[in-house]
Amino acid sequence: MQAAPVRATAIPTFTDALRAVESLLMSSGQRTARRNAWTSVLEDRRRAKDRVEAQRVLEEAVAARTS
């Protein structure tokens, strides 16, 4: 007797579920605007992190020069 074939279906991630709900509730233009806004937020965070790192490097260079 052969075992029944196993069907593996991927369990959707939380992000996938949110995107599905988003697609039902929002028009295409709203989704695009929301994703663009989130991309801008992430880019702003990256630039802020880069500024902090650059400031740290400059302060270390000044401290090494005056020592």
Backbone hydrogen bonds, N-H to C=O, Kabsch-Sander energy under -0.5 kcal/mol:
donor,donor_aa,acceptor,acceptor_aa,energy
8,A,6,V,-0.7
9,T,7,R,-0.7
17,A,13,T,-2.3
18,L,14,F,-2.5
19,R,15,T,-2.5
20,A,16,D,-2.1
21,V,17,A,-2.3
22,E,18,L,-2.9
23,S,19,R,-2.4
24,L,20,A,-1.3
25,L,21,V,-2.0
26,M,22,E,-2.6
31,R,27,S,-2.1
32,T,28,S,-2.4
33,A,29,G,-2.4
34,R,30,Q,-2.6
35,R,31,R,-2.6
36,N,32,T,-2.6
37,A,33,A,-2.3
38,W,34,R,-2.3
39,T,35,R,-2.5
40,S,36,N,-2.1
41,V,37,A,-2.1
42,L,38,W,-2.4
43,E,39,T,-2.3
44,D,40,S,-2.6
45,R,41,V,-2.3
46,R,42,L,-2.1
47,R,43,E,-2.5
48,A,44,D,-2.4
49,K,45,R,-2.3
50,D,46,R,-2.3
51,R,47,R,-2.4
52,V,48,A,-2.2
53,E,49,K,-2.2
54,A,50,D,-2.6
55,Q,51,R,-2.6
56,R,52,V,-2.2
57,V,53,E,-2.3
58,L,54,A,-2.4
59,E,55,Q,-2.5
60,E,56,R,-2.2
61,A,57,V,-2.3
62,V,58,L,-2.4
63,A,59,E,-2.3
64,A,60,E,-2.3
65,R,61,A,-1.8
66,T,62,V,-2.0
67,S,63,A,-0.8
